[in-house]
Amino acid sequence: MKLSRRKIKFLQSISLFQVLFILCVVRAERPDARLLATSNSVAGEVKHVEEFCAMYDICGARSDRKVLNCPYNIPSVKPDDLLSSKVQSLCPTITGNVCCTEDQFDTLRTQVQQAIPFLVGCPACLRNFLNLFCELTCSPNQSLFINVTSVSKVSNNLTVDGIDYYITDTFGQGLYESCKDVKFGTMNTRALDFIGGGAQNFKDWFAFIGRRAAANLPGSPYTIKFWPSAPELSGMIPMNVSAYSCADGSLGCSCGDCTSSPVCSSTAPPPHKSSSCSVKMGSLNAKCVDFALAILYIILVSLFFGWGFFHRKRERSRSFRMKPLVNAMDGSELHSVERQKEENLPMQVQMLGTPRTRNRIQLSIVQGYMSNFYRKYGKWVARNPTLVLSLSMALVLLLCLGLIRFEVETRPEKLWVGPGSRAAEEKLFFDSHLAPFYRIEELILATIPDTTHGNLPSIVTESNIKLLFEIQKKIDGLRANYSGSMISLTDICMKPLGQDCATQSVLQYFKMDPKNFDDFGGVEHVKYCFQHYTSTESCMSAFKGPLDPSTALGGFSGNNYSEASAFVVTYPVNNAVDREGNETKKAVAWEKAFVQLAKDELLPMVQSKNLTLAFSSESSIEEELKRESTADAITIVISYLVMFAYISLTLGDTPHLSSFYISSKVLLGLSGVVLVMLSVLGSVGFFSAIGVKSTLIIMEVIPFLVLAVGVDNMCILVHAVKRQQLELPLETRISNALVEVGPSITLASLSEVLAFAVGSFIPMPACRVFSMFAALAVLLDFLLQITAFVALIVFDFLRAEDKRVDCIPCLKLSSSYADSDKGIGQRKPGLLARYMKEVHATILSLWGVKIAVISLFVAFTLASIALCTRIEPGLEQKIVLPRDSYLQGYFNNISEHLRIGPPLYFVVKNYNYSSESRQTNQLCSISQCDSNSLLNEVELSSHFVDIQIKF
């Protein structure tokens, strides 16, 4: 009992002590009242009324020196004049009392100033962003929307460890809408990618802001949970300061940072691109061009059918009236006699002799002059074949001497961009004034789709990153020999901020040092740096700059960098305007060694890990074009051999074993192919002599083109001579043959020459040079055919008449053997000639076949015209490269994985950067800049396709 009484008295004394302590605290000064607020905060007895704070002053700091607020639920404080002016300068919406000390405000200003460079382009966004944190830190009504949910003890002081921030969705949505399009100009990406974690709505942004930052990382020192509404009966009211719209003209947001900005609306919109005309018929939707051509085709075919029907009907009626006369003699006999006469008459008699009533031929003036010329010229060549052959060969061999200066242009910019074009002039200005864009050496490591779903697995794994370190070690150890010096990557790489290469690789998150992989946290550190590469010191690269993950990764959607299926490693190398200087040659030497290393060592290493590797250097395209030009030499030789065999067989007579050695034309065919080659070499030699470089397309196309034209004309000439009567002298036969086919060959060849010559006016160098070379090659081929080849025909027919063996003209058959060979000299038409005369021509002469052929030809012509409208301009680099080139896989990987395009520059000439000049306003895109400034126009045009920017 005594013990119980003692306990009761002890408890009573304790209770009395508590009451006295509370009374003393109530009457004490303000610092004691703060302690009471702290105790009440834990007990849930916080006041949520106007002019009351939920946090006040700084009571501690974390290990990374981030300050922590005190959880003091006290009345707001009237600031002194200095603090009041400071608050007004940053937070104009807060007047009167505040809930922050000067130290708190200085901390606030220091933190928000880090975000100002990202949001300066849109004052509305910046104002809303500042209001969010101003209300949180200094609002006199802080307790109405801030509730301290947890505290922690730091250095024996209670500090805020977590709060609830009640804020309306109206403000949150307004904040996000004003900031969602704001761009960070330095990186040309959304500002929210840096200060909002790539948020796609205001809730994501609030979640990013409210995360408690880990040690030494930017962010909030305590957890902040954002709520759109306060609990009932709590007395709290969500913060709902007015959110400014970026469309507010008084705040002057730039067009690039706010599409609804008055700056955008005041700029003239781009011309509306008219939609293509179309005609809809039921479910069929056809273009107007296609529809019009279809109607035209129907009209033309109908007219043609009508004309054919009328003409045929008239022919039938005429033949019916002539029937009694025809019956007077046997029709078949008459036809046979007339045909035999026509075949026996020489061609020049048929063309230039007395006009006959049955087939009257009227030649044009040009054809008449040309026929007279070729009659005389043919006889002269037949009489002087040696002189003609010698002169023609001397001329073409003289042209071939220019091959001493032969060069092939393989630089893409010299092939496809005209030297006087705007693009070439602007690039020359940029390179000469601002230095050329750096050379690019690149590796692309990519995963292989899984066999189950066909998806590309992520490449961001520990084993793949360690593999990348092994590859980097080999690259760093690579040495190339240039004039006795060993060149490494560090000797030629771009070093913008020190002595470290500006290599674009995920290894930069580890300072390019494999020892840092485990120390920094491995793969998790890489994934963290994907979101904080601009703000975290440990994520900064070895060359002291941020590394945008979109430049080092590929195959991801949005900002999901962790899902990337490819590592993209880029080595920027210094470039020089002088392509023949030592700096450029050093880089080229290292690039060749780099490509060889990738082929021999890196590719097997990557493939062993079930990955793919694509690689390229700045000089790769040029080197591959050179390789292709030499590799195609075998193809050209084979094609010429095939055509030689074809010509040898087609030029000769119907083969008989007894006369084959004499009637064959193997030597003549070989000579003809040589003439074609000489015409190509003569064209290349002439232009090489005057300093025009050849191109890859010339080496690949022109030999086949000239060969096709030359073979055609050679066959025509030889068969024209063979069709002449054997009783005539050889010079007469040559003359008659040239009269027969000479005008046609001349007009056709001149048409081809003129067609290619017109192409020489094309500004694109590759097409212009090709047209020039082709025009001269076809012209030389034609000249050699009517000179040297005609002389060779004379020699060949003299050989055959003298019974000398083909290919060995020194060997002559005995007279007894020649006399016994009755097949020689009895030329019968070949199988192809008989087919064309007896089958093909007969079928084609039928009335129905004529109609069908003409209809199909017209249909094909109109369809070609319609399809021409669907041709898309452009030139893919991989089209001009060999199919077995390693660059084919590189370009495929670029289109599949890479999200970084070619560089784009806007160079302003004669810019006056003095403070008195207004030219700055004509360039910038932030507040107070001209509405039609350069950057505003560029941003406005970026929202449209195929828009020309004019300044």
Beta strands, then each sheet from edge to edge (+ up, - down):
strand 1: 58-61
strand 2: 67-69
strand 3: 146-154
strand 4: 157-166
strand 5: 183-184
strand 6: 189-190
strand 7: 223-227
strand 8: 278-281
strand 9: 284-287
strand 10: 439-447
strand 11: 480-482
strand 12: 485-487
strand 13: 553-554
strand 14: 566-573
strand 15: 611-616
strand 16: 804-805
strand 17: 808-812
sheet 1: 1+ 2-
sheet 2: 3+ 4- 7-
sheet 3: 5+ 6-
sheet 4: 8+ 9-
sheet 5: 13+ 14- 10+ 15-
sheet 6: 11+ 12-
sheet 7: 16+ 17-
end
